[in-house]
Amino acid sequence: MRSITALWLFLLVVPAYITGYAQQRYIIPGATWQDTAGNPINAHGGGILYYNGIYYWYGEIKKGSTWRVPGSTWENYRVNAGGISCYSSNDLLHWKPEGVALQSDATDSTNDLHISKVIERPKVIYNKKTGKFVMWMHIDSQDYSYARSGVAVSDKPEGPFQYIGSVRPNGSMARDMTIFQDDDGRAYHFYSSEENQTMHICELTDDYLSHTKNDHRILVQQAREAPAVCKYNNRFYLFTSGCTGWSPNAASYATADSIMGSWTAHDNPCRGTDADSTYHAQSTYVLPVQGKKDTFIFMADRWNKTNLEASRYIWLPLKFDAEGKPDIWWKEEWTIEGAAL
């Protein structure tokens, strides 16, 4: 009996060591990250929701072969839209797969969520007034001429989310986007508009399901995309990339004392080797770490344009100096506690 018990324990323990997730102690930017089932995490262009002590990571499912859209004048590489995934964690290291939060559609080519379409950059926030979880995302056609924002809703953070539809906010084109929820519960939609030349900020309605008329144009004619927003010392920070398709470029940031006020553009917050390419990556989200004052994670995607499924995740510490200037340095591996190695 003892030998059978020992064998059973061995069979339970060994697979964890083989997959490596049981021993995960550090965030390792650019590595292949596995979930708790031992499979590569598939959550690109993602965002994170913190709810009831758990982090939920939502991202694009990129699976299968990558191809270039025929006739495109830029490097328009695509995979079939796989929907939106969800993973959960209580330590930002070990991620449990929660399944598909929002399913794509394989049959109706007119559906916004059809596999031939673009479903990108999902962001989820919780509405305390309605008790609903609201997901916004970029919805587009293969040639990116659709330029709309889609919204879905769920009773649970892991979904499934029910798709409501898509819109051009107040008639404006909308592509790369993020959602920022302020301390007072108001939510704002940041999105690249006007053929990606100008960023817009639009306040959402109280239920977060549609847009108000409170729409503000910033970074006019500066051609920025991949927005990621955070708040530090009552100042708002917007991190973006240039518009160079799948190819990486230098990040920049902008600041404002009021989210719907005047924004001032600044230079690259990245430092050191490969800073001029954002460490060969593109911003997607800034995560405030719960329970750790002034601790932020700069989240980015290192796109592999000819094999999008193999794209990697770049998470790095985001710190602010005494004057409120952000700094992002490359780390081979690091911990949430700040013990970068």
C-alpha positions as CSV (number, residue, x, y, z in Angstrom):
1,M,0.0,0.0,0.0
2,R,2.8,2.4,0.9
3,S,4.5,1.8,-2.5
4,I,1.3,2.5,-4.3
5,T,0.8,5.7,-2.4
6,A,4.4,6.8,-3.1
7,L,3.9,6.1,-6.8
8,W,0.7,8.1,-6.9
9,L,2.4,11.1,-5.3
10,F,5.2,10.8,-7.8
11,L,2.8,10.8,-10.7
12,L,1.1,13.9,-9.3
13,V,4.3,15.9,-8.6
14,V,6.5,15.1,-11.7
15,P,4.2,16.7,-14.3
16,A,4.3,19.9,-12.4
17,Y,8.1,20.0,-12.5
18,I,8.1,19.1,-16.1
19,T,5.8,22.0,-17.1
20,G,7.7,24.3,-14.8
21,Y,4.7,26.3,-13.5
22,A,4.9,24.8,-9.9
23,Q,8.3,26.4,-9.5
24,Q,7.5,29.8,-11.0
25,R,9.0,32.4,-8.7
26,Y,9.8,35.2,-11.1
27,I,8.3,37.2,-14.0
28,I,10.5,36.4,-17.0
29,P,9.8,38.8,-19.8
30,G,9.9,37.2,-23.3
31,A,9.8,33.6,-22.1
32,T,7.1,31.2,-23.0
33,W,4.6,31.4,-20.1
34,Q,2.6,28.4,-19.2
35,D,-0.7,28.2,-17.4
36,T,-1.4,25.9,-14.5
37,A,-2.4,23.2,-17.0
38,G,1.0,23.3,-18.6
39,N,-0.2,25.0,-21.8
40,P,1.2,28.3,-23.3
41,I,-0.9,31.3,-22.1
42,N,-2.9,32.6,-25.1
43,A,-4.0,36.1,-24.1
44,H,-2.5,38.7,-26.4
45,G,-3.2,42.4,-26.5
46,G,-4.7,41.9,-23.0
47,G,-5.9,43.7,-20.0
48,I,-6.4,42.7,-16.3
49,L,-9.3,43.1,-13.9
50,Y,-8.8,42.7,-10.2
51,Y,-12.0,41.5,-8.4
52,N,-12.5,40.0,-5.0
53,G,-8.8,39.2,-4.4
54,I,-8.3,37.6,-7.9
55,Y,-6.7,38.9,-11.0
56,Y,-8.4,38.1,-14.3
57,W,-6.3,38.3,-17.5
58,Y,-8.2,38.7,-20.7
59,G,-6.6,38.6,-24.1
60,E,-6.9,37.7,-27.8
61,I,-6.8,34.0,-28.7
62,K,-4.3,33.7,-31.5
63,K,-4.1,30.1,-32.7
64,G,-3.4,28.5,-36.0
65,S,-1.5,29.5,-39.1
66,T,-0.7,33.2,-39.8
67,W,-1.2,34.7,-43.2
68,R,-0.9,38.1,-44.9
69,V,-4.2,39.5,-46.1
70,P,-4.1,39.6,-49.9
71,G,-3.8,43.0,-51.5
72,S,-2.9,44.8,-48.3
73,T,-0.4,47.6,-48.7
74,W,1.1,47.0,-45.2
75,E,2.1,43.9,-43.3
76,N,-1.4,42.9,-42.5
77,Y,-0.7,39.5,-41.0
78,R,-3.7,37.7,-39.4
79,V,-4.9,34.5,-37.8
80,N,-8.6,33.4,-37.6
81,A,-10.1,35.4,-34.8
82,G,-10.3,33.0,-31.9
83,G,-12.3,35.1,-29.4
84,I,-11.2,36.2,-26.0
85,S,-9.6,34.1,-23.4
86,C,-9.6,34.4,-19.6
87,Y,-7.1,33.3,-16.9
88,S,-7.2,33.9,-13.2
89,S,-4.4,34.3,-10.6
90,N,-3.9,35.4,-7.0
91,D,-0.2,36.1,-7.3
92,L,0.4,37.3,-11.0
93,L,2.6,34.2,-11.5
94,H,0.4,31.2,-11.7
95,W,-2.4,31.5,-14.1
96,K,-5.4,29.2,-14.2
97,P,-7.2,28.9,-17.5
98,E,-10.8,29.9,-17.2
99,G,-11.7,29.1,-20.8
100,V,-13.1,31.3,-23.5
101,A,-14.7,34.4,-22.1
102,L,-16.1,35.5,-25.5
103,Q,-16.6,33.1,-28.3
104,S,-15.9,33.9,-31.9
105,D,-18.3,32.8,-34.6
106,A,-17.4,30.3,-37.4
107,T,-20.6,30.4,-39.4
108,D,-22.0,33.9,-40.0
109,S,-19.6,36.0,-42.0
110,T,-21.6,39.1,-41.2
111,N,-21.2,38.7,-37.5
112,D,-18.8,41.1,-35.7
113,L,-17.2,38.1,-34.0
114,H,-16.8,36.0,-37.2
115,I,-13.4,34.3,-37.4
116,S,-12.6,36.4,-40.5
117,K,-12.9,39.6,-38.5
118,V,-10.5,41.4,-36.1
119,I,-11.2,41.1,-32.3
120,E,-8.4,42.9,-30.4
121,R,-7.3,44.5,-27.1
122,P,-10.1,43.4,-24.8
123,K,-10.5,45.3,-21.5
124,V,-12.9,44.4,-18.7
125,I,-14.2,46.5,-15.8
126,Y,-16.7,45.9,-13.1
127,N,-19.7,48.1,-12.6
128,K,-20.7,48.3,-8.9
129,K,-24.1,49.9,-9.7
130,T,-25.3,47.2,-12.1
131,G,-23.2,44.2,-10.8
132,K,-22.1,43.5,-14.4
133,F,-18.7,42.9,-15.9
134,V,-18.3,44.9,-19.1
135,M,-15.8,44.1,-21.8
136,W,-14.8,46.6,-24.5
137,M,-12.7,45.6,-27.5
138,H,-11.6,46.8,-31.0
139,I,-13.7,45.2,-33.7
140,D,-12.6,45.5,-37.3
141,S,-12.7,44.0,-40.8
142,Q,-9.6,42.3,-42.3
143,D,-8.6,45.6,-44.0
144,Y,-9.3,47.6,-40.9
145,S,-11.9,49.8,-42.6
146,Y,-14.6,48.9,-40.1
147,A,-12.9,50.7,-37.2
148,R,-15.4,50.1,-34.4
149,S,-15.6,49.3,-30.7
150,G,-17.5,46.3,-29.5
151,V,-19.0,45.7,-26.1
152,A,-20.1,42.6,-24.2
153,V,-21.4,41.9,-20.7
154,S,-21.4,39.1,-18.1
155,D,-22.6,38.3,-14.6
156,K,-19.3,36.6,-13.8
157,P,-15.7,37.8,-14.3
158,E,-14.7,34.6,-16.2
159,G,-17.7,34.9,-18.5
160,P,-19.2,33.8,-20.7
161,F,-19.8,37.3,-22.0
162,Q,-22.8,38.2,-24.1
163,Y,-21.9,40.3,-27.1
164,I,-24.1,43.4,-27.5
165,G,-22.8,45.0,-30.6
166,S,-20.3,47.5,-31.9
167,V,-20.2,51.3,-32.5
168,R,-18.2,54.2,-33.8
169,P,-18.1,56.3,-30.7
170,N,-20.0,59.5,-31.5
171,G,-19.4,58.7,-35.2
172,S,-15.6,58.5,-34.8
173,M,-13.4,55.8,-36.1
174,A,-12.1,53.6,-33.3
175,R,-9.2,51.1,-33.4
176,D,-6.5,50.4,-30.7
177,M,-8.1,51.0,-27.3
178,T,-8.1,50.7,-23.6
179,I,-10.6,51.4,-20.8
180,F,-9.7,53.3,-17.7
181,Q,-11.8,53.3,-14.5
182,D,-11.2,56.2,-12.2
183,D,-11.4,56.2,-8.4
184,D,-14.8,57.8,-8.5
185,G,-16.2,54.9,-10.6
186,R,-16.4,56.8,-13.9
187,A,-15.0,55.0,-16.9
188,Y,-13.3,56.3,-20.0
189,H,-12.6,54.8,-23.4
190,F,-9.2,55.7,-24.9
191,Y,-9.0,54.9,-28.6
192,S,-7.0,55.7,-31.8
193,S,-9.1,57.6,-34.2
194,E,-9.1,59.6,-37.4
195,E,-7.1,57.0,-39.3
196,N,-5.0,56.5,-36.1
197,Q,-3.7,60.0,-36.3
198,T,-5.4,61.3,-33.2
199,M,-6.3,59.8,-29.8
200,H,-9.8,60.2,-28.4
201,I,-11.0,59.9,-24.8
202,C,-14.7,59.4,-24.3
203,E,-16.5,59.0,-21.0
204,L,-18.8,56.0,-20.8
205,T,-22.4,56.1,-19.5
206,D,-23.1,55.0,-15.9
207,D,-23.7,51.4,-17.0
208,Y,-20.5,51.4,-19.1
209,L,-22.4,50.0,-22.1
210,S,-22.3,53.1,-24.3
211,H,-20.6,56.4,-24.8
212,T,-21.6,59.9,-23.6
213,K,-21.1,63.0,-25.6
214,N,-18.2,63.9,-23.4
215,D,-15.5,63.2,-26.1
216,H,-12.1,64.7,-26.0
217,R,-9.4,64.8,-28.8
218,I,-5.8,64.6,-27.6
219,L,-2.4,64.0,-29.2
220,V,-3.8,65.5,-32.4
221,Q,-2.0,64.4,-35.6
222,Q,0.7,62.6,-33.5
223,A,-0.2,59.0,-34.9
224,R,-0.2,57.1,-31.6
225,E,-1.8,53.7,-30.9
226,A,-1.7,50.9,-28.3
227,P,-2.9,53.1,-25.4
228,A,-2.3,52.1,-21.7
229,V,-3.3,54.3,-18.8
230,C,-2.6,54.6,-15.1
231,K,-3.0,57.2,-12.3
232,Y,-0.1,58.2,-10.0
233,N,-0.2,61.0,-7.4
234,N,-3.5,62.3,-8.9
235,R,-1.9,62.6,-12.3
236,F,-2.9,60.6,-15.4
237,Y,-0.4,58.9,-17.5
238,L,-1.0,57.6,-21.1
239,F,1.6,55.3,-22.7
240,T,1.4,54.7,-26.4
241,S,3.4,53.4,-29.4
242,G,3.9,54.8,-32.9
243,C,1.9,53.4,-35.8
244,T,4.3,51.0,-37.5
245,G,2.1,47.9,-37.9
246,W,3.5,44.8,-36.3
247,S,7.0,46.2,-36.1
248,P,8.1,47.7,-32.7
249,N,9.0,51.3,-32.2
250,A,9.8,53.7,-29.4
251,A,7.1,54.3,-26.8
252,S,6.1,57.7,-25.5
253,Y,3.9,59.0,-22.8
254,A,1.6,61.9,-22.1
255,T,0.4,63.4,-18.8
256,A,-2.6,65.3,-17.6
257,D,-3.9,66.6,-14.3
258,S,-7.5,66.1,-15.4
259,I,-8.4,63.2,-17.6
260,M,-10.6,65.4,-19.9
261,G,-8.2,68.3,-19.7
262,S,-5.0,69.2,-21.5
263,W,-2.5,66.4,-22.1
264,T,1.3,67.1,-22.5
265,A,3.4,64.7,-24.6
266,H,6.7,63.5,-23.3
267,D,9.6,61.3,-24.6
268,N,10.3,57.6,-24.3
269,P,9.8,56.2,-20.7
270,C,11.9,53.1,-21.6
271,R,15.6,53.1,-20.6
272,G,18.7,51.2,-21.6
273,T,19.4,48.7,-24.3
274,D,16.5,48.2,-26.8
275,A,14.6,51.1,-25.3
276,D,14.2,52.5,-28.8
277,S,12.0,49.5,-29.7
278,T,10.2,49.2,-26.4
279,Y,12.3,46.1,-25.9
280,H,10.9,44.8,-29.2
281,A,7.3,45.0,-27.9
282,Q,4.2,47.2,-27.9
283,S,2.2,48.5,-24.9
284,T,-1.1,47.0,-24.0
285,Y,-1.9,47.8,-20.3
286,V,-0.6,49.2,-17.1
287,L,-1.5,47.2,-14.0
288,P,-1.6,48.7,-10.5
289,V,-0.6,45.9,-8.1
290,Q,-3.1,45.6,-5.3
291,G,-1.9,46.0,-1.8
292,K,1.5,47.4,-2.9
293,K,1.5,51.2,-2.9
294,D,2.8,52.8,-6.1
295,T,3.6,49.4,-7.7
296,F,2.8,49.2,-11.4
297,I,3.5,46.7,-14.2
298,F,4.0,47.8,-17.7
299,M,2.4,45.1,-19.9
300,A,3.4,44.8,-23.6
301,D,3.3,42.2,-26.4
302,R,6.3,41.1,-28.4
303,W,4.6,40.3,-31.7
304,N,5.8,37.6,-34.0
305,K,4.1,38.9,-37.1
306,T,4.6,35.7,-39.2
307,N,3.6,33.4,-36.4
308,L,1.2,35.4,-34.2
309,E,0.5,32.4,-31.9
310,A,4.1,32.4,-30.9
311,S,4.0,36.1,-29.7
312,R,5.4,36.6,-26.2
313,Y,4.5,38.8,-23.2
314,I,6.8,41.6,-21.8
315,W,5.9,42.6,-18.3
316,L,8.3,45.1,-16.6
317,P,8.3,47.2,-13.4
318,L,7.0,50.8,-14.0
319,K,8.5,53.2,-11.5
320,F,8.2,56.9,-11.0
321,D,10.9,59.2,-9.8
322,A,10.5,62.1,-7.3
323,E,9.3,64.4,-10.0
324,G,6.7,61.9,-11.3
325,K,8.7,60.9,-14.3
326,P,8.1,57.2,-15.3
327,D,11.0,54.8,-15.9
328,I,10.9,51.4,-17.4
329,W,14.0,49.3,-17.4
330,W,14.6,45.8,-19.0
331,K,14.8,43.0,-16.4
332,E,15.8,39.4,-17.3
333,E,13.7,38.3,-14.4
334,W,12.1,40.0,-11.4
335,T,9.6,39.7,-8.6
336,I,6.5,41.8,-7.7
337,E,8.3,42.8,-4.5
338,G,10.7,44.7,-6.6
339,A,13.7,42.3,-6.2
340,A,14.8,42.5,-9.8
341,L,17.7,40.1,-10.6
